[in-house]
Each structure stands twice: as structure tokens, then as C-alpha cells.
Amino acid sequence: MKKKKSTICLTNINWIIFAMGILCIIIGYIFLALESLTLSPILLVLGYAVLLPLSLGLKGFKKEKNE
């Protein structure tokens, strides 16, 4: 019996969303350093809790093709 391995396949849209998440987090920390206590938490939560998980979970795991 062969075990089926699941690998994560990241497409271009996944990488774009991931980059937007990282950028959002960086901008959030910049606003936090500037003491903007309204915009920085919104950006940080958007980056950490929405964009990064979305980039990893979009189109999820894909099974490898048998050769």
C-alpha cells in the first residue's frame, strides 16, 4: 500500500495575497511606532488573521498525480 502524500501548491495568487499580508503587517508596525492606535491594530489583525491564513488556505492541499 502506498501512502498518498499531500503537498501544498501555491499559485501566483497565493503569493500575491501572502505579499499583501506581509506588507500590511509591516505598515501596521510602522503606524504602531508612530502611535496611531486606531489604524495599526486594524492593519495588524488584517495581516495576521485574514491575509496570511487566506494565502495559505486558498485552493488548499492538492494530491500529487500518479506517474
Backbone torsions as a table, in degrees:
resi	resn	phi	psi	omega
1	MET	NA	130.0	176.2
2	LYS	-92.2	140.7	173.6
3	LYS	-87.1	134.5	178.0
4	LYS	-85.7	124.8	179.2
5	LYS	-93.6	138.4	175.0
6	SER	-105.5	128.1	177.0
7	THR	-117.5	154.3	178.8
8	ILE	-93.2	127.9	-179.6
9	CYS	-109.5	113.1	179.2
10	LEU	-98.2	125.5	178.1
11	THR	-94.7	-179.2	180.0
12	ASN	-62.4	-36.9	-179.8
13	ILE	-66.4	-33.8	176.5
14	ASN	-63.2	-43.6	-179.4
15	TRP	-67.8	-35.6	178.6
16	ILE	-66.4	-44.4	178.7
17	ILE	-65.6	-38.1	177.5
18	PHE	-62.5	-44.3	178.8
19	ALA	-64.7	-38.1	176.8
20	MET	-64.4	-37.4	177.6
21	GLY	-64.7	-45.1	178.5
22	ILE	-63.8	-42.5	178.4
23	LEU	-63.2	-40.6	178.7
24	CYS	-63.0	-40.5	178.5
25	ILE	-66.2	-43.7	179.6
26	ILE	-62.3	-45.5	179.0
27	ILE	-65.0	-36.1	177.4
28	GLY	-61.8	-42.5	178.0
29	TYR	-69.2	-32.8	176.3
30	ILE	-64.9	-45.2	177.7
31	PHE	-66.6	-29.7	176.9
32	LEU	-67.6	-37.8	177.3
33	ALA	-68.4	-28.6	178.2
34	LEU	-86.7	6.4	177.3
35	GLU	62.5	37.1	172.3
36	SER	-90.7	94.1	-171.7
37	LEU	-84.2	5.2	175.1
38	THR	-106.5	-42.5	-176.0
39	LEU	-82.3	-37.2	-175.9
40	SER	-63.1	-44.5	177.9
41	PRO	-65.0	-34.2	178.3
42	ILE	-63.4	-45.7	-180.0
43	LEU	-66.4	-40.3	-179.3
44	LEU	-67.8	-42.6	177.9
45	VAL	-66.5	-40.4	178.1
46	LEU	-60.5	-42.1	-179.8
47	GLY	-70.6	-51.2	-175.2
48	TYR	-75.6	-41.4	-170.7
49	ALA	-97.5	-16.7	-177.0
50	VAL	-116.5	-60.1	-170.5
51	LEU	-71.3	-45.4	-179.4
52	LEU	-64.6	-48.0	176.4
53	PRO	-64.0	-35.0	178.5
54	LEU	-64.1	-39.8	-179.2
55	SER	-67.0	-32.3	179.9
56	LEU	-84.8	-27.4	-175.5
57	GLY	-94.8	-13.2	-178.3
58	LEU	-68.8	124.1	-176.3
59	LYS	64.8	6.3	167.1
60	GLY	40.4	-147.6	-178.1
61	PHE	-87.6	143.5	-178.3
62	LYS	-126.0	134.2	179.7
63	LYS	-75.5	145.0	177.8
64	GLU	-72.1	148.4	177.8
65	LYS	-78.8	143.5	175.8
66	ASN	-77.7	136.7	-179.6
67	GLU	-103.6	NA	NA
